[in-house]
Amino acid sequence: MAPATRPEIHQPSPAPTPAITGPHPSYIQVAKPYLFQQQLQGQLVALGANPSREDTFRLQGVQWINDVRIALQLPVRTFCTACVYYHKFRLNHKDSEYNFQDAAAASLLTACKIEDTLKKSREILCAAHNLRVGVTEHLSPDDPTFEQASKSVIGLERLMLEASGFDFRVRFPQKHLIKLIKEAKIDKDVGMVAYNIMLDLYRTFAPLKQSCAAMSFACVELATLLQEKQQENIRGKSAPRYRKWRTTRPQIMETILDLLEHYTHFQKSSTVGPSYPIDKFISTRIQVNQEIDDKHRYTENHEPPKMNGNKLNIKTPKTPITPASPSDMRTNGKDAASPATLSPRSAGSGRRGLGGRGTDGTVRFMLDAEKAKQEKETVAEYFKVEMEEYEVEVEEPIKHDRVDRRPPQDPRNGRDDRFQYKRIRR
């Protein structure tokens, strides 16, 4: 008798192992030396900033930097660098995440290191404290009172560099201003007004948008309009040419209108504003508005695409939360919502920041946009998912309709007639 054969057991084939994609390709943030007005407004809307609150903190922060800079006898280039870093920081972090004094101190500390005018964080905080109190209450930088505040400022210094993209290229328009004044043969009194206007220009976002030549032309032209003389030296036939200075008329007009808006709404929060009546700035603004229309108020102003009459890619501003009463906001004697008790988070923190950066990758900062684009294209080839489609013909048998071969039943024997043929027992 032949031995019985054991049936073959078909084991299922192992599932294919997923391809190892490797580490995350990381995020690349390219430094932006210039910003357009639409980009500035988009970042403020994305943060849910309140316009009045934003203007207040911006002016108070720049004034704080200027006062401390004068007290420490720091040069103007340190002031310019600190203001630029302060504006860039506020475009990336909400006002509720930090105290504007700490942000201003951190920006001034960063500017001192960049411009090689070294000052310690304690010295900056001590100078700010001594400006608020009398001579008898002055403290020294070694006082333990500044210990906690110094740590907070040093922590914000790293966020200042991240907000600027680690870009240490800062423009100093004062050099261009002096050269333009000499070339246009402007009087000394008009030149002094133009120089002070240049300092007031850093209270706006114009240094983030315009070049040194555009800011210099705007300050000199506005000074001639306020002084009502030598206007032909900057606008006449013998005036310096815009092409030689690599600037355009729309950029200059945008800067002038930014200055006039600042002097009109915040006259006292400036250096030149209190020296002239408000009617002078209003009349000058009307005169400048006659040259341009509202459509050309800002350079490179492009409307977003529309579909069915609605604009696409429009970010809705967040509704500001109504503040609660002081008794509800305080917990154990401490203000739970005070900006001083909060610290902004960097690009590697728990929340997703602007630009899609998250915690699953490394953020890398680059200065050359072209090189960053080439690197992204090279890395994208290794993370590309290729899919191919195949068409396969399969023969399927035709299913015939089933035929009912059962004999027909008498309808009287159905369930419905059970009461009609019911037997009755007697």
C-alpha positions as CSV (number, residue, x, y, z in Angstrom):
1,M,0.0,0.0,0.0
2,A,1.5,3.3,-1.0
3,P,1.9,5.8,1.7
4,A,-0.6,8.6,1.8
5,T,0.6,11.8,0.4
6,R,0.3,14.8,2.7
7,P,-1.5,17.8,1.2
8,E,0.6,20.8,0.4
9,I,0.0,23.8,2.6
10,H,0.2,27.1,0.7
11,Q,1.8,29.7,3.0
12,P,0.9,33.3,2.3
13,S,3.7,35.3,0.8
14,P,5.2,37.9,3.2
15,A,4.0,41.4,2.7
16,P,6.5,43.7,0.9
17,T,8.5,45.8,3.3
18,P,8.0,49.5,2.8
19,A,10.9,51.4,1.3
20,I,12.9,53.3,3.8
21,T,12.6,57.0,2.8
22,G,15.3,58.2,5.1
23,P,15.4,61.3,7.4
24,H,13.1,64.3,6.8
25,P,14.5,66.6,4.1
26,S,14.2,69.6,6.6
27,Y,12.8,73.0,5.9
28,I,14.7,75.9,4.3
29,Q,14.0,79.5,5.2
30,V,15.5,82.0,2.8
31,A,16.4,85.4,4.2
32,K,14.2,88.3,2.9
33,P,16.2,91.6,2.8
34,Y,13.1,93.3,1.3
35,L,9.4,93.0,1.9
36,F,6.4,94.3,0.0
37,Q,3.4,96.0,1.7
38,Q,1.2,93.1,0.8
39,Q,3.6,90.7,2.6
40,L,3.6,92.9,5.7
41,Q,-0.1,93.1,5.9
42,G,-0.5,89.4,5.2
43,Q,1.8,88.5,8.2
44,L,0.0,90.9,10.5
45,V,-3.3,89.4,9.5
46,A,-2.0,85.9,10.0
47,L,-1.0,86.8,13.5
48,G,-4.4,88.3,14.3
49,A,-2.8,91.7,15.2
50,N,-5.0,94.5,16.3
51,P,-4.1,97.6,14.2
52,S,-4.2,100.1,17.1
53,R,-2.4,97.8,19.4
54,E,0.2,97.1,16.8
55,D,0.9,100.8,16.2
56,T,1.2,101.4,19.9
57,F,3.7,98.6,20.5
58,R,5.7,99.5,17.4
59,L,6.1,103.2,18.4
60,Q,6.8,102.4,22.1
61,G,9.4,99.8,21.2
62,V,11.3,102.1,18.8
63,Q,11.1,105.0,21.3
64,W,12.5,102.7,24.0
65,I,15.4,101.7,21.8
66,N,16.2,105.3,20.9
67,D,16.2,106.5,24.5
68,V,18.4,103.7,25.7
69,R,20.7,104.2,22.7
70,I,21.2,107.8,23.6
71,A,21.8,107.0,27.3
72,L,24.5,104.4,26.3
73,Q,26.0,106.7,23.6
74,L,25.6,104.1,20.9
75,P,26.0,105.2,17.2
76,V,23.1,105.6,14.8
77,R,23.9,102.4,12.9
78,T,23.2,100.4,16.1
79,F,19.9,102.1,16.3
80,C,19.0,101.3,12.7
81,T,20.0,97.6,13.1
82,A,18.0,97.3,16.4
83,C,14.8,98.8,14.8
84,V,15.0,96.5,11.8
85,Y,15.4,93.4,14.0
86,Y,12.6,94.6,16.3
87,H,10.2,95.0,13.3
88,K,11.1,91.6,11.9
89,F,10.6,90.0,15.3
90,R,7.1,91.5,15.7
91,L,6.1,90.2,12.3
92,N,6.7,86.6,13.4
93,H,5.4,86.6,17.0
94,K,2.2,87.7,18.5
95,D,2.0,90.7,20.8
96,S,0.6,88.5,23.6
97,E,3.6,86.2,23.6
98,Y,6.2,88.7,24.9
99,N,6.7,92.1,26.6
100,F,7.7,94.8,24.1
101,Q,10.3,96.1,26.5
102,D,12.0,92.7,26.5
103,A,11.8,92.5,22.8
104,A,13.3,96.0,22.4
105,A,16.1,95.2,24.8
106,A,16.8,91.9,22.9
107,S,16.9,93.7,19.6
108,L,19.3,96.3,20.9
109,L,21.5,93.6,22.4
110,T,21.6,91.8,19.1
111,A,22.4,95.0,17.3
112,C,25.3,95.8,19.6
113,K,26.9,92.4,18.8
114,I,26.4,92.8,15.1
115,E,27.7,96.3,14.9
116,D,30.6,95.6,17.3
117,T,29.4,98.1,19.9
118,L,29.3,95.5,22.6
119,K,27.0,96.1,25.6
120,K,25.9,93.5,28.1
121,S,22.2,92.8,28.7
122,R,22.5,94.1,32.3
123,E,23.9,97.4,31.0
124,I,21.0,97.8,28.6
125,L,18.4,97.0,31.3
126,C,20.2,99.2,33.9
127,A,20.2,102.2,31.5
128,A,16.5,101.7,30.8
129,H,15.8,101.5,34.6
130,N,17.8,104.7,35.3
131,L,15.9,106.6,32.7
132,R,12.6,106.0,34.6
133,V,13.7,106.8,38.1
134,G,15.4,109.7,39.8
135,V,19.1,110.1,40.4
136,T,18.9,108.9,44.0
137,E,17.4,105.6,42.8
138,H,19.9,104.8,40.1
139,L,21.3,101.2,40.2
140,S,24.4,99.6,38.8
141,P,24.5,96.8,36.2
142,D,25.6,94.3,38.8
143,D,22.5,94.7,40.9
144,P,20.6,91.4,41.4
145,T,17.4,93.1,40.3
146,F,18.3,92.6,36.7
147,E,19.0,88.9,37.0
148,Q,15.7,87.5,35.9
149,A,15.1,90.2,33.2
150,S,18.6,89.5,31.8
151,K,17.9,85.8,31.3
152,S,14.6,86.7,29.5
153,V,16.4,89.1,27.1
154,I,19.2,86.5,26.4
155,G,16.5,84.0,25.6
156,L,14.8,86.3,23.1
157,E,18.1,87.0,21.4
158,R,18.0,83.6,19.6
159,L,14.4,84.3,18.5
160,M,15.6,87.6,17.1
161,L,18.1,85.9,14.9
162,E,15.6,83.3,13.8
163,A,13.0,85.9,12.9
164,S,15.6,87.7,10.7
165,G,16.7,84.4,9.1
166,F,20.2,84.9,10.5
167,D,20.7,87.7,7.9
168,F,23.2,90.2,9.2
169,R,23.0,92.4,6.2
170,V,21.5,95.7,7.4
171,R,21.3,98.9,5.3
172,F,22.5,102.3,6.6
173,P,20.9,105.0,4.5
174,Q,22.7,107.8,6.4
175,K,25.7,107.5,4.2
176,H,23.6,107.8,1.0
177,L,21.7,110.7,2.6
178,I,24.9,112.7,3.1
179,K,26.1,112.0,-0.4
180,L,22.7,113.1,-1.9
181,I,22.7,116.3,0.1
182,K,26.2,117.2,-1.1
183,E,25.3,116.3,-4.7
184,A,22.1,118.3,-4.7
185,K,23.7,121.2,-2.9
186,I,21.1,121.3,-0.1
187,D,21.5,123.9,2.7
188,K,22.6,122.8,6.1
189,D,19.3,123.5,7.8
190,V,17.4,121.5,5.3
191,G,19.9,118.7,5.6
192,M,19.5,118.5,9.4
193,V,15.7,118.2,8.9
194,A,16.2,115.4,6.4
195,Y,18.6,113.6,8.8
196,N,16.0,113.8,11.6
197,I,13.3,112.6,9.2
198,M,15.5,109.6,8.4
199,L,15.5,108.7,12.1
200,D,11.7,109.0,12.2
201,L,11.5,106.7,9.2
202,Y,12.6,103.8,11.4
203,R,9.3,104.2,13.3
204,T,7.6,102.8,10.2
205,F,8.0,99.7,8.2
206,A,9.6,101.6,5.3
207,P,13.2,100.3,6.1
208,L,12.0,96.8,5.4
209,K,10.5,97.8,2.0
210,Q,12.8,100.4,0.4
211,S,16.4,100.7,-0.6
212,C,18.8,103.3,0.8
213,A,18.5,105.5,-2.3
214,A,14.7,105.6,-2.1
215,M,14.7,106.5,1.6
216,S,17.4,109.2,1.0
217,F,15.4,110.9,-1.8
218,A,12.2,110.7,0.2
219,C,13.7,112.3,3.3
220,V,15.4,115.1,1.3
221,E,12.3,115.9,-0.7
222,L,10.0,115.9,2.3
223,A,12.5,118.2,4.1
224,T,12.3,120.7,1.2
225,L,8.5,120.6,1.2
226,L,8.4,121.3,5.0
227,Q,11.0,124.1,4.7
228,E,9.5,125.4,1.5
229,K,12.8,126.0,-0.3
230,Q,15.3,124.3,-2.6
231,Q,12.6,122.0,-4.1
232,E,14.2,122.4,-7.6
233,N,17.5,121.0,-6.3
234,I,15.9,117.6,-5.7
235,R,13.1,117.7,-8.4
236,G,14.5,120.1,-11.0
237,K,16.4,119.6,-14.3
238,S,19.8,119.7,-12.5
239,A,18.7,117.3,-9.7
240,P,20.3,113.9,-9.2
241,R,18.9,111.3,-11.6
242,Y,17.0,108.3,-10.3
243,R,18.6,105.9,-12.7
244,K,22.0,106.8,-11.4
245,W,20.9,106.1,-7.9
246,R,19.1,102.9,-8.9
247,T,15.7,103.9,-7.6
248,T,12.3,104.9,-9.1
249,R,9.7,107.6,-8.5
250,P,7.0,105.2,-7.2
251,Q,9.3,103.9,-4.5
252,I,10.1,107.5,-3.4
253,M,6.4,108.5,-3.3
254,E,5.5,105.4,-1.2
255,T,8.2,106.3,1.3
256,I,7.0,109.9,1.5
257,L,3.4,108.9,2.1
258,D,4.5,106.5,4.8
259,L,6.2,109.4,6.6
260,L,3.3,111.7,6.2
261,E,0.9,109.1,7.5
262,H,3.1,108.7,10.6
263,Y,3.3,112.5,11.1
264,T,-0.4,112.9,10.6
265,H,-1.6,110.2,13.0
266,F,1.4,110.2,15.5
267,Q,2.8,113.7,15.4
268,K,4.1,113.7,19.0
269,S,5.7,110.2,18.6
270,S,8.5,111.6,16.4
271,T,11.4,113.9,16.3
272,V,10.3,116.3,13.5
273,G,6.6,116.2,14.1
274,P,6.3,118.6,17.1
275,S,8.3,121.2,15.2
276,Y,5.6,121.8,12.7
277,P,1.8,122.3,13.0
278,I,-0.5,119.5,12.0
279,D,-2.0,121.6,9.2
280,K,1.5,121.7,7.5
281,F,1.6,117.9,7.2
282,I,-2.0,117.6,6.0
283,S,-1.5,120.2,3.3
284,T,1.8,118.5,2.2
285,R,0.0,115.2,2.1
286,I,-2.7,116.6,-0.1
287,Q,-0.1,118.0,-2.4
288,V,1.7,114.7,-2.7
289,N,-1.6,112.8,-3.2
290,Q,-2.3,114.9,-6.3
291,E,0.6,113.3,-8.0
292,I,-0.5,109.7,-7.6
293,D,-3.8,107.9,-7.3
294,D,-4.9,105.3,-4.8
295,K,-4.1,102.4,-7.2
296,H,-0.4,103.2,-7.2
297,R,-0.1,103.9,-3.5
298,Y,2.2,100.9,-3.0
299,T,4.7,99.4,-5.4
300,E,4.2,95.9,-6.8
301,N,0.6,95.8,-5.6
302,H,-1.0,92.7,-7.2
303,E,-4.6,91.7,-6.7
304,P,-5.2,88.0,-5.8
305,P,-7.0,85.9,-8.4
306,K,-10.8,85.8,-8.3
307,M,-13.2,82.9,-8.9
308,N,-16.9,83.5,-9.2
309,G,-16.4,87.0,-7.9
310,N,-14.6,85.9,-4.7
311,K,-10.9,86.4,-4.0
312,L,-8.8,83.3,-3.3
313,N,-6.1,82.8,-0.7
314,I,-7.5,85.5,1.6
315,K,-6.6,84.9,5.2
316,T,-9.4,85.8,7.6
317,P,-8.2,87.8,10.6
318,K,-8.8,86.3,14.0
319,T,-11.4,87.9,16.2
320,P,-9.7,89.5,19.2
321,I,-10.7,88.0,22.5
322,T,-12.4,90.4,24.9
323,P,-10.2,90.8,28.0
324,A,-11.7,89.6,31.2
325,S,-11.9,91.5,34.4
326,P,-8.7,91.9,36.5
327,S,-10.1,89.6,39.2
328,D,-10.7,86.8,36.8
329,M,-7.3,87.1,35.2
330,R,-5.3,86.9,38.4
331,T,-4.4,83.5,39.8
332,N,-2.6,83.1,43.2
333,G,-1.7,86.8,43.1
334,K,-0.1,86.6,39.6
335,D,-1.4,87.9,36.3
336,A,-1.9,84.7,34.2
337,A,-2.2,86.6,30.9
338,S,0.6,89.1,31.4
339,P,2.9,89.1,28.4
340,A,5.9,89.3,30.7
341,T,5.1,85.8,32.0
342,L,5.0,84.3,28.5
343,S,7.8,83.6,26.1
344,P,7.4,83.2,22.3
345,R,8.2,79.9,20.8
346,S,10.8,79.4,18.1
347,A,10.6,77.4,14.9
348,G,11.3,74.1,16.6
349,S,8.6,74.5,19.3
350,G,5.3,72.6,19.5
351,R,3.2,74.8,17.3
352,R,3.5,75.1,13.5
353,G,4.8,78.5,12.6
354,L,4.4,80.5,9.5
355,G,5.5,78.8,6.3
356,G,4.5,75.3,7.2
357,R,7.4,74.6,9.5
358,G,6.8,72.0,12.2
359,T,8.5,69.7,14.7
360,D,9.1,66.8,12.3
361,G,12.1,68.4,10.6
362,T,15.0,70.8,11.0
363,V,14.8,74.4,9.9
364,R,17.8,75.6,8.0
365,F,18.4,79.2,7.2
366,M,20.0,80.3,3.9
367,L,20.8,83.6,2.3
368,D,21.0,82.7,-1.4
369,A,17.5,82.0,-2.8
370,E,18.8,80.5,-6.0
371,K,21.0,78.0,-4.1
372,A,18.1,77.1,-1.9
373,K,15.9,76.4,-4.9
374,Q,18.5,74.2,-6.5
375,E,18.9,72.2,-3.3
376,K,15.1,71.7,-3.0
377,E,15.0,70.3,-6.5
378,T,17.9,68.0,-5.9
379,V,16.4,66.6,-2.6
380,A,12.9,66.3,-4.2
381,E,14.2,63.6,-6.6
382,Y,14.9,61.3,-3.7
383,F,11.5,61.7,-2.2
384,K,9.5,61.5,-5.4
385,V,6.8,58.8,-5.4
386,E,6.6,57.3,-8.9
387,M,3.4,55.4,-9.9
388,E,2.7,53.5,-13.1
389,E,-0.7,52.5,-14.5
390,Y,-1.3,49.2,-16.3
391,E,-4.4,48.1,-18.3
392,V,-5.0,44.3,-18.0
393,E,-7.8,42.5,-20.0
394,V,-9.6,39.8,-18.0
395,E,-12.1,37.4,-19.5
396,E,-15.2,36.9,-17.3
397,P,-17.8,34.1,-17.9
398,I,-21.2,35.2,-18.9
399,K,-23.8,34.5,-16.2
400,H,-27.1,33.1,-17.6
401,D,-30.5,34.0,-16.1
402,R,-31.9,31.3,-13.8
403,V,-35.1,29.7,-15.0
404,D,-37.7,28.7,-12.4
405,R,-38.6,25.0,-13.2
406,R,-41.0,24.4,-10.3
407,P,-44.6,23.6,-11.1
408,P,-47.1,26.3,-10.5
409,Q,-49.0,26.1,-7.2
410,D,-52.7,26.5,-6.6
411,P,-53.4,30.0,-5.3
412,R,-56.1,28.6,-3.1
413,N,-53.6,26.7,-1.0
414,G,-51.6,29.8,-0.2
415,R,-51.1,31.4,3.1
416,D,-53.7,34.1,2.3
417,D,-56.5,31.6,2.1
418,R,-55.9,29.9,5.4
419,F,-59.1,31.4,7.0
420,Q,-61.3,30.5,4.0
421,Y,-60.6,26.7,4.2
422,K,-60.3,26.4,7.9
423,R,-61.6,23.2,9.4
424,I,-64.1,23.4,12.2
425,R,-64.3,20.6,14.7
426,R,-67.7,19.7,16.1
